[in-house]
Amino acid sequence: MVRRALMTTLAAARRHRSSTVPVGGKVFASAADAVADVPSGATLLVGGFGLTGVPENLIAALQKKGVGDLTVVSSNVGTSERGLGLLFQGKQISKMIGSYVGENALFEKQFLSGEIDVELVPMGTLAERMRAAGAGIPAFFTATGVGTLVHHGNMPVRYASDGSGKVIKGSTPRASQLFEGKEYIMERALPGDFALVRAWKGDTEGNLIYRMTSRNHNPAVATAGKITIAEVEELVPAPDCL
């Protein structure tokens, strides 16, 4: 089971300051409190796509906390100023696993200068790898990427730090198998030590509701972390189901 810890955004915290929603247990009053036990070297799964549905307050708290050597899994890398860009500013990420990386100049500079490892994954495959982790499925087969560098390996993971552009580490090949005469490659589940998500509404027991496009990758991310920290816009008491 995933243990969910929740925090409110500042606006929501003010809204519920005098309400019956308690702080304690699974609820934290601030982003800093919510990420207090995230250590350096952790693997983080982060929800959102582009700048929609991104747990920006949690990311900012991690930036301020100063943890480093992080492996981060997310569909995108944000921009130089927002989203995961805050962690690239302080060079807190040592490995990035994601799909869309085209709008962050800091990420690009660190990747091409050999400062970080990068594993590029087709977006549908990335989502399914996280969903599989949450469902207890260790691996699955997909036709996506068959015959490409994803399949055969040697996609650039790390470049030399001397500016030569030489690839010093490549991706590993994927095992493949035929099903009814068609080739598929095997992809492993992708769990994390912590999952950071943003939701529209949450209750004190960790039930979450996502709104419109902010749903994107957040539901899959939320199930795949050993500990899930949810940044919510509105926090309400858990319903009495007895």
C-alpha positions as CSV (number, residue, x, y, z in Angstrom):
1,M,0.0,0.0,0.0
2,V,1.1,3.5,-0.7
3,R,1.2,5.9,2.3
4,R,0.0,9.3,1.2
5,A,1.2,12.5,2.9
6,L,-0.7,15.7,2.0
7,M,0.0,19.3,2.2
8,T,-2.1,22.3,1.2
9,T,-0.9,25.2,-0.9
10,L,-0.7,28.5,0.9
11,A,-4.1,29.6,-0.4
12,A,-5.7,26.4,0.8
13,A,-3.9,26.5,4.1
14,R,-5.4,30.0,4.8
15,R,-8.8,28.8,3.7
16,H,-8.8,26.0,6.2
17,R,-6.9,27.5,9.0
18,S,-10.0,27.7,11.2
19,S,-11.7,24.7,9.8
20,T,-12.1,21.2,11.3
21,V,-9.3,19.8,9.1
22,P,-6.4,18.9,11.4
23,V,-2.7,19.2,10.8
24,G,-0.9,16.0,11.8
25,G,-1.1,12.4,10.9
26,K,-1.0,12.4,7.1
27,V,-1.4,16.1,6.8
28,F,1.4,18.7,6.8
29,A,1.0,22.4,7.2
30,S,3.8,23.3,4.7
31,A,5.7,22.0,1.7
32,A,8.9,22.0,3.8
33,D,7.4,19.7,6.4
34,A,6.0,17.4,3.7
35,V,9.4,16.8,2.1
36,A,11.5,16.9,5.3
37,D,12.4,13.1,5.1
38,V,13.4,13.1,1.4
39,P,17.1,12.3,1.5
40,S,19.9,13.0,-1.0
41,G,20.2,10.1,-3.5
42,A,16.4,9.4,-3.5
43,T,14.5,8.4,-6.6
44,L,11.6,10.8,-7.2
45,L,8.6,10.3,-9.5
46,V,7.1,13.7,-10.3
47,G,3.6,14.3,-11.8
48,G,2.6,16.9,-14.4
49,F,3.1,17.7,-18.0
50,G,4.7,20.9,-19.2
51,L,3.7,23.2,-16.3
52,T,0.3,21.7,-15.8
53,G,-0.4,19.6,-12.8
54,V,3.2,20.1,-11.5
55,P,3.7,20.1,-7.7
56,E,5.6,23.3,-7.8
57,N,5.5,24.1,-4.1
58,L,7.0,20.6,-3.3
59,I,9.8,21.1,-5.9
60,A,10.5,24.6,-4.5
61,A,10.8,23.1,-1.0
62,L,13.2,20.4,-2.2
63,Q,15.3,23.2,-3.8
64,K,15.4,25.0,-0.5
65,K,16.2,21.8,1.4
66,G,19.3,21.4,-0.8
67,V,19.1,17.6,-1.3
68,G,21.2,16.3,-4.2
69,D,22.2,13.3,-6.3
70,L,18.5,12.8,-7.1
71,T,17.2,10.5,-9.8
72,V,14.0,12.1,-11.1
73,V,11.3,10.5,-13.2
74,S,8.9,12.8,-15.0
75,S,7.4,13.2,-18.4
76,N,9.2,16.6,-18.8
77,V,11.9,18.7,-17.3
78,G,10.1,22.0,-16.9
79,T,11.7,25.2,-17.9
80,S,14.8,26.9,-16.6
81,E,12.7,28.9,-14.2
82,R,9.8,26.7,-13.3
83,G,8.9,23.1,-12.5
84,L,11.9,20.8,-12.3
85,G,14.1,23.7,-13.6
86,L,14.4,24.8,-9.9
87,L,16.3,21.6,-9.1
88,F,18.5,21.9,-12.2
89,Q,19.4,25.4,-11.1
90,G,21.2,24.0,-8.0
91,K,22.5,20.9,-9.9
92,Q,20.5,18.7,-7.5
93,I,19.6,16.1,-10.2
94,S,22.2,13.5,-11.2
95,K,19.9,11.4,-13.4
96,M,16.8,12.3,-15.3
97,I,14.3,9.7,-16.8
98,G,11.7,11.4,-19.0
99,S,10.2,12.0,-22.4
100,Y,9.9,15.7,-23.3
101,V,13.1,17.7,-22.7
102,G,12.9,20.5,-25.2
103,E,12.2,23.7,-23.1
104,N,14.8,23.8,-20.4
105,A,18.2,25.3,-21.4
106,L,19.7,24.4,-18.0
107,F,18.9,20.7,-18.5
108,E,20.3,20.9,-22.1
109,K,23.6,22.4,-20.9
110,Q,24.1,19.9,-18.1
111,F,23.3,17.0,-20.3
112,L,25.6,18.0,-23.2
113,S,28.4,18.9,-20.8
114,G,28.4,15.5,-19.2
115,E,27.0,16.5,-15.8
116,I,24.0,14.3,-15.7
117,D,22.7,10.9,-16.9
118,V,19.6,11.0,-19.1
119,E,17.3,8.1,-20.0
120,L,14.8,9.1,-22.7
121,V,11.7,7.0,-22.7
122,P,8.6,7.1,-25.1
123,M,5.9,9.0,-23.2
124,G,3.3,6.2,-23.3
125,T,5.9,3.7,-22.2
126,L,7.0,6.0,-19.3
127,A,3.4,6.3,-18.1
128,E,2.9,2.5,-18.3
129,R,6.1,1.8,-16.5
130,M,4.9,3.9,-13.6
131,R,1.4,2.4,-13.7
132,A,2.9,-1.1,-13.8
133,A,4.9,-0.3,-10.7
134,G,1.8,0.8,-8.9
135,A,-0.1,-2.3,-10.0
136,G,2.7,-4.7,-8.9
137,I,3.6,-5.7,-12.5
138,P,7.4,-6.1,-12.8
139,A,7.6,-5.8,-16.6
140,F,5.5,-5.8,-19.7
141,F,5.9,-6.0,-23.5
142,T,5.2,-3.2,-26.0
143,A,5.7,-2.6,-29.7
144,T,6.8,1.0,-29.1
145,G,10.4,1.4,-29.9
146,V,11.0,-1.9,-31.7
147,G,13.9,-1.5,-34.1
148,T,15.1,1.8,-32.6
149,L,17.9,2.8,-30.2
150,V,15.3,2.2,-27.4
151,H,15.3,-1.5,-28.5
152,H,18.9,-2.0,-29.6
153,G,20.6,0.2,-27.0
154,N,23.4,2.9,-27.2
155,M,21.1,5.8,-27.0
156,P,23.2,8.6,-25.4
157,V,22.9,8.5,-21.6
158,R,26.0,10.6,-20.7
159,Y,28.4,12.7,-22.7
160,A,32.0,13.4,-22.0
161,S,32.7,16.5,-19.8
162,D,35.4,17.8,-22.1
163,G,33.0,19.3,-24.7
164,S,33.9,16.8,-27.4
165,G,30.3,15.5,-27.7
166,K,31.6,12.0,-27.2
167,V,29.1,9.5,-25.7
168,I,30.7,7.8,-22.8
169,K,27.6,5.9,-21.6
170,G,24.8,4.4,-23.8
171,S,21.5,2.8,-22.9
172,T,21.2,-0.9,-22.5
173,P,19.4,-3.1,-25.1
174,R,15.9,-4.3,-24.4
175,A,15.0,-7.9,-24.5
176,S,12.4,-8.8,-27.2
177,Q,10.0,-11.5,-27.9
178,L,7.6,-12.5,-30.7
179,F,3.9,-12.7,-30.0
180,E,1.7,-14.0,-32.8
181,G,4.5,-13.2,-35.3
182,K,5.0,-9.6,-34.1
183,E,8.1,-8.4,-32.2
184,Y,7.7,-6.6,-28.8
185,I,10.3,-5.3,-26.4
186,M,10.2,-5.7,-22.7
187,E,10.0,-2.7,-20.4
188,R,10.5,-2.9,-16.7
189,A,8.3,-1.2,-14.1
190,L,9.5,2.1,-12.8
191,P,8.9,2.6,-9.0
192,G,10.3,5.4,-6.8
193,D,11.2,6.1,-3.3
194,F,8.9,9.2,-3.3
195,A,6.1,10.3,-5.6
196,L,5.3,14.0,-5.8
197,V,1.9,14.9,-7.3
198,R,-0.5,17.8,-7.5
199,A,-4.3,17.3,-7.1
200,W,-7.3,19.6,-7.1
201,K,-8.8,18.2,-3.9
202,G,-7.7,15.7,-1.2
203,D,-9.0,14.4,2.1
204,T,-7.1,13.7,5.3
205,E,-6.8,10.0,4.4
206,G,-5.1,10.6,1.1
207,N,-7.9,10.2,-1.4
208,L,-7.3,12.6,-4.3
209,I,-9.4,14.2,-7.1
210,Y,-7.6,15.6,-10.1
211,R,-9.1,18.4,-12.2
212,M,-9.1,18.5,-16.0
213,T,-5.7,18.3,-17.8
214,S,-3.9,18.5,-14.4
215,R,-4.8,14.8,-14.1
216,N,-2.2,13.9,-16.9
217,H,0.5,11.6,-15.3
218,N,-0.4,12.3,-11.7
219,P,-2.7,9.2,-11.0
220,A,0.0,6.8,-12.3
221,V,2.8,8.6,-10.4
222,A,0.7,8.6,-7.2
223,T,0.5,4.8,-7.1
224,A,4.2,4.1,-7.9
225,G,6.0,5.7,-5.0
226,K,6.8,4.0,-1.7
227,I,5.7,7.3,-0.1
228,T,3.4,9.7,-2.0
229,I,3.3,13.4,-1.2
230,A,0.4,15.2,-2.7
231,E,0.1,19.0,-3.0
232,V,-3.6,19.8,-3.1
233,E,-5.5,23.0,-3.8
234,E,-8.2,22.1,-1.3
235,L,-8.0,19.9,1.8
236,V,-11.2,18.4,3.2
237,P,-12.0,16.0,6.1
238,A,-12.2,12.3,5.1
239,P,-15.8,11.1,4.7
240,D,-17.3,8.9,7.4
241,C,-18.1,5.7,5.6
242,L,-19.2,3.6,8.6
